[in-house]
Amino acid sequence: EGNEPGDSTKITYRELLHKVCQFANVLRSQGVKKGDRISIYMPMILELVIAMLACARIGALHSVVFAGFSADSLCERILDCGCSVLIT
């Protein structure tokens, strides 16, 4: 379910697993490894869930910063946790 009342998407577990594995491979190709810290700056969409699960799949720690936060707030959170990657 999205932010808007009529906003929804249906996906099977198989489709979700496929997308999570694909994105985990993208993160690995960018040099992300177990224990790395990643910030995710996205609205409530399916890709947010995929990014979170991909991080968990490879053992990277993630911090979700919802899209309503300002650029300064995002910057402070990235610096505080020492993130090496920002997913938007």
Buried (B, 14 or more C-beta within 10 A) or exposed (E): EEEEEEEEEEEEEEEBEEBBBEBBEEBBEEEBEEEBBBBBBBEBBBBBBBBBBBBEBBEBBBBBBEEEEEEEEBEEBBEEEEBBBEBE
